[in-house]
């Protein structure tokens, strides 16, 4: 038995054994764990869900939010949910590829989402639901998609054309799609923990990275990167998930109220993400510590052309049918 398994048995699985009578006498506890600070879109979304869930269930549900990896490290959190040590998480969509649900890596494909409206058509539509269905066999129920935002590129040299990436060491999250993306640009992808990126940039271990403006700003990447290109080439998002056995065991009326709370918390969290990214961009510009580059139509077209092979190359891994359906829904149901 692993240490995590023992912790899981001690921390949470007893909740799954409560009888109906016990549930009626005591609040149902939902431990909502996440790996970021409270004052982030995900952190504030979790707090909003807690507020609404407790309100709509008249105290029959108690939500305990644990930010900053207080309970489990980033790499442990999904396993902890599967074991029942926590009941709710909001991990990055990139987490599901290594779990065996490689279809979620479609979100990592460059320029597959032209704008936020296209994103909503995917996440709020039939495809978004079918992707969540892929998690059922893993003991996971998907509840909602939460935004982080669209990504920009940073480096210590101007990134205007694909050739500018040649030979650069670019930090990525662990993702086969993101590896392929940077190799297509002639760069060297390097997987690195988010908490280590600032020092990696400062010391030259990596030359640059991709991320959302809010993530770059909160980690002060703009202080150690000379240029930021407003490429909007990709998307970072989260999936709010719950332990399937726990969720299925809840009384139907409780699930209804929790669904309502999650719908409202999702709208709130996504609005926060939009504002935080806009504010972060403005603050970084005000700092004067980095130069911002806006791509011309011809430059952006060159990026898209250079990155087109990534989608074709990843079709076997992600699923050609998933990619085609994603593209169709993103375009409003037409091809």
N, C-alpha and C positions, 0 to 999 in steps of 0.2 A: 504493500500500500504506500503510495507516494505521500509526501508531506502535504501537498495540496489536497489530496483526497481526504486525509485525516482532518485537515482544517475545514474542508467542506462539510464533512459529517458533523463536526462540532458546531459549525457556524449556521448551517441553514437547512439541512435536510429534514430536520424534525418538523419543520413547517408543513411538509408534504404529508405527514402522517396524522395531522390534526383531524379529529372527527368533526362531523357537522355540528354537533353540540358544542364542542370546544370553540369552533369558529364563531358561533353565535354569542359566546360569552366574552371572547377576547378579540381585540382588533387583529385584523389580518395584516401582518408585517410584510412590506415590500422593501427589500434592500436594493437601492438603486446606486450602483457603483460606477464611477467613471474616472478617467485618468487625467483630466484637465482641471484647471483652476475654476472656482465658483463663478468668477466674473468673466465668463466666456459664453458664447451662444449655447454651447452644450450644457455648461454649468447652470446657466440661468434657465434653460429649458427644463432641466431636471428639477430645479427648485419650483418652477411654475407648475409642473406636473404634481409635485408633492402637495402644493397649496390647493390645487383644484381637486385632486383625488380625495383628499381628506374632507374637503368641503362637500363634494357631490355624494360621498358615501356616508355623510353625517358621522364621521369618525370611525366607521366600521373598518376602514383601511388606514394604516399608519405607514407612511413612506419615510424611510431613513435614507438620506442621500449622503454618499461617501465620495467626495471629490479627491483629486490629487493622488490617486492610487493608494488610498489609505488602507484598503483591504487587500487588494491584489495588484501586482504589477501588470503593465500593459500586455505582456505575453501570456499572462495567466488568466486574464479576466474571462475569456470565452469558456475555457475549461471550467472555471469556477461556476459560471452560470449553468453549464450542462450538468454539473454535479449537484446543483441546488444550493451552493453556498451563498449565492446572491440570486435575486429574482429578476433583476432588470439591469441592462447595460445599454450603452449607446456607442459601440465600437465603430471604427472606420469601416467603410464598405470594403476596403482592401483586405480586411481580416478574413473574409469568407472564402477567398480563393484557396489559401492554405488549408482551410477546413474541408475542402472538397467541393465547395459550391463555386466553381470557377466562373460561372456565368456572371457573377457580380463584378468581375474584372472588366466587363463592358463599360462600366463607368470611368475606367482609367484611360480608355482610348482617346487619343488626341483629336480635338475638334469634332467629336461626335455629337456634342450638344452646342447648338449655335447661340442659345440664350436661356434665360431662366424660365421663360414660358415653355420651351421645349422640354426642359427638365421636369416641370410640373406635369406635363402630359405623360411622361414616362412613369414618374413615381406615383402619381395619383391614378394611373390607368391600370388596365388589365395586366400589362407586363410587369409593373411594379409588384402586383399581387402574386403573379406567377413566380417571380424571383424569390419572394418570401416563402412560397410553398416549397422551394428547394431546401429550406432550412428545417422543415418539419422532421425529416429523417435523422437530423442531428440533435433532436430533442429541443429545438428552438422554435419559438413563434415570433414572427416579425410583426411589429406594431406600427411603425411609422418611419419615414425618412426625414432626417434633419439635415439642413444645409451647413456647410462651412463656407463654401463659395468657389468662385472660379480662380484658377491659378495664374500667377505671373512668374517670370523668370528673373533671377538675379545672378550677377557675376561681377568680377573686377575688370571686365572689358565690355564694350558695347555689344549687345546681341541683337543685330538687325536682320541678318541673313543666316540661313542654315550653316554656311561655311564658318561662321563665327564661333560655332560650338566645337569645332574640330580640336580634339585633344584635351578639352576641359574635363576635369573631374567634377561631376555633378551629383549632389546628394539626392537620394530617392528613398521613399518608403519601400519596404519589401514588396515587389510586384513585378512579375514577368513582363507585363505590358509596359510598365514604366522603364524597365531595362531596355526593352526593344525600342521604345520611343527615343531614348538618348543615343542608343547605338545608331539609329537611323539618322541622327543629326551629327554623327561623328564624335560624340562625346563618350566619356567613360563613366558609366553609372556606378555609384557607390552607395550601398545600403548603410544608413547611419541612423541611430536613435535621434528623435527630434531634439531631445534635451542636450545633445552633443554637437548640434550643428553650428551654433555660434562660435564655440571654441575651434571647431574644425575649419570654419571660414577664417577665423582670426589667425590661425597658425598655418594655413595653406594646405591642410589635409584635403579639403575640397575647395574647388574654385567658385562654386555657385550652387544654386538649388532652384527648385520650383516650389511655390506654396501660395496660399492666399495672402492678401495684404494684411489681414488681421493677425495671422500667425507670424508673419515676418515682423510686424511692428511689436507685438508683445514680447518676442524673443530678441528684439533689437538687431535683427539681421541687417537693417539698413545702415547701421553704424559700421559694419565691417564688409559691406559690398558697395562698390562704386556706382553700379548701374542696376536699374530695374526696368525690364521690358514689359509693357502692359499687353501681354500676349493673349490672355484669357483662353489658353489652349486646352485646358483640362479642368476637371471638377473634383473637389473633395467634399464628401458627404459622410453621414453616419446613418446607421440603422438602429432604431430603438428596438431591442429584442427582449424577450422574456423566456424563462424556463417553461417549456411546453406542458410538462406534467403539472406544474404549479398553476399555470393559467387555465388549463382545462379543468382543474379541480375547483376553481372558484365558482360560487353561485352565479347563475346567469345574470341576476339583477346587479351584482357587483361588477361583473365584466362590462355590462352596458354603461355603467357610470364611469368606469376607468377608461373605456373607449372614448367617451365624451371628453374626459379630462385630457387624454392624450391628443385628441384632435385639436383642442384649443391650445395646449402646450406646444404642439408642433407649429401652429401658425405663429405663435409668439416667438419661439426659438428661431424660426426662419426670418422673421422680421428683424430680430436682434442681429442675426448674421449679416443681413444686408447693410444695416446701419453701421455695424462694427467695421466691416470692410471699407465702406465709404469713409468713415472717420479715420481709420488707420492710414488709408491712402493720403488723405489730406494732411495728417500729422507728419507722415514721412516726408511729404513734399515741403512742408513748413520747416522741417529740421535742416534742410539744405545739405544733408550729409551724403545724399546719393542723387544721381542724375536719372530722371525718368525718360524712357523712350517710348513713343507711340509709333507703332508700325504703320507704314503707308499701306494702301491697298495692295500694291505690288509686292511689298515685303511680306505681308501676311499671306498672300497667295503662294509665295515661295515656301513659306513654312508648311502650309497645308500640302503642297506638292511633295515636299521632302518627307512628310509624315504619313502620307497615304499608304505606303507599303505596310505600315505597322498594323493597320486594321486587317489587311489581307493575311498577313503572317500570323496574326493571333486568332484567326477564324477557327482553326482546328482546336485551339485550347478553350476559347470562350464559347464557341458554337456559332456557326455561320447563321443559323436560323435566329438566334438571339440577337446577333448584331443587326440583321436585316429588319427584325421586328422593332428593335430599339430605334433604328434610323427612321423607320416608317412612322412610329408614334411621335418621335421628335419633330417630324415634319408635319404633324397634324393629321396623320392617318393616310397620307398620300405618298406615292413614290414617283 
